[in-house]
Amino acid sequence: MELEEFLKNNKISEVKDIKYPIKKIKATQDYVMIFLDDEKIMISLEAYFKYNVKSLKGLDDNLYSIFKDDEKYLKAYRGCLRKISSKDHSVKQIRDYLYKTELDKATIDSIIDRLKEYKLLDDDKYCINKINYYNNSSLSTKQIKLKLKNDGISEELIKQHLNTNDEMEYAKALKIASKYSNVKSKSTSALKQSVLTKLVGNGFSYEISKRAVDSLIINNKNELELLRKEYDKALRKYEKKYENYDLRNHIYAYLINKGFRSDDIKEVMEV
């Protein structure tokens, strides 16, 4: 449709009850600013042409209200564009952002539909990109699923794009286990149990976690030294309460609970 025909079809009657005189109009590439006595209103280019703003001397209450609503819509829409331009967002994330504005649900749906139409919002693409990113991280499959669900991605899309791979999961678990195992204040046994607990807590299955822990090579040269320190600590703890056989039993139980090997404990206690 030619511009003249568009303006003709959308021309409104001349505003007679001017309550808000227009002082200046400034058009930009993607919006128009209308300057009134005490304020300025940002409106869309669509509203500018529809209401033939260039020919208006001022606004009545009705047109003022229409333009204020259009401004809310425009500012919210531009805010969405700013967020999307900085990084990918899911539909839910943008909807949550819009819920914080003064827009009603119908208007929010309209903005969401417009962004989808322009391919600026696409949960399918978002899901694929996030999975590719998370697969290069140390997150378990369970953690990835949870993050995607929190972003509003449907179970169907997650199942479609997230392929569970035990070997990939194992490689991640082993990498994390290696970091967790760099602790010199625990016995080898206690350290492995601690790492196993952390891996399971991070969403890795028990089988994958156990396999990763069993693959760890822990070279704890200071284990006997650590055992002697724990022995001295246990001795100070129990020697005032127990003696002889009872004292040995309590110290032995304490060191076993710390994960030390029985033979090593007996060796230290015999010295």
Order of alpha helices (4+ residues) and beta strands (2+ residues): alpha-beta-beta-beta-beta-alpha-beta-alpha-alpha-alpha-alpha-alpha-alpha-alpha-alpha-alpha-alpha-alpha-alpha
